Amino acid sequence: MAGWTDLGAGIHVRQSTRYAMNSVLALHPEHALVVDPGILPSEIADLRAAMDAASPAAVTLVFTHSHWDHVLGRSWWPEAQTVGHDRLAKELARDAAGIAEEAERVAIASGERWPRPFAPFAPDHAVSGLHFRKLGPWRCVFRDAFGHSDSQLSLHFPEARVLIAADMLSDIEIPDLDQPPDVYRRTLEALMPIAQGGAIETLVPGHGAIAHGNDEVLARIAADLEYLDVIELAARDAIAAGRPVEDAVERLEAMEYAGKHSPEYPTMSIHAANIRRAYAALAAKGALSSNGPSRP
């Protein structure tokens, strides 16, 4: 099937034509999981058809975070149980109008319309921290994955050695920070020893290509950590020299990073915003000693 990747062990990934967003089906006759069904109405219908063909006895939907492109499929499975972060319901209620507006804009641009409007919801099972849950045959490990969203979770299938990384560790986009870089860094550093121990052989990012093999998984984590170090160092140096944040932005303007030259999903504005966030966070907490800038 076009757009589908079979990871084995009953786990399948469907990539959207918009923003290369990945939705995941974990299929088993006893219990099936749907992770972040999206992004267009026709694509969610395709996920539903694949699920119906498997005829599972039970279905659970997992929503990795509250951003508009990850939460649109709830109404296709009204009978299913749902799992999300314990902050998910509050964020969906807060952002419902914006989610509906963006979903409609993208659908119309693709020649589609939504058969039903987006409605905010609360997950049946709200989780946070480090959370273990067995759903039929699926042993699931959920972890807080803050830095991009206050409601973000990663999902690990330890037997299959598959990590669903939500909006992290992409080959087509840089970290998109909604908090200081050190928050995102802690999330990645918590994943590093798991990957180093061989527990992640396949990584499914929210957007972009799947990483196959432990070496590629480790390289994705290392690349995002290095990116965070670079922008934070530029911010530190600007503060130490008494220069404004735009000096750091200008210094890193020529830097190469994922998505910089993408015609569909350019990341230049995200990159500049990341540097400004790093600068503001360091300035606010007085991160510099009298001896000058320290390297992260």
Secondary structure, 3 states (H helix, E strand, C coil): CCCEEEEECCEEEEECCCCCEEEEEECCCCCEEEECCCCCHHHHHHHHHHHHHHCCCCEEEECCCCCHHHCCCHHHCCCCEEEEECCHHHHHHHHHHHHHHHHHHHHHHCCCCCCCCCCCCCCCEEECCEEEEEECCEEEEEEECCCCCCCCEEEEECCCCEEECCCCCCCCCCCCCCCCHHHHHHHHHHHHHHHHCCCCCEEECCECCCEECHHHHHHHHHHHHHHHHHHHHHHHHHHHCCCCHHHHHHHCCCCCCCCCCCCCCCCHHHHHHHHHHHHHHHHHHCCCECCECCCC
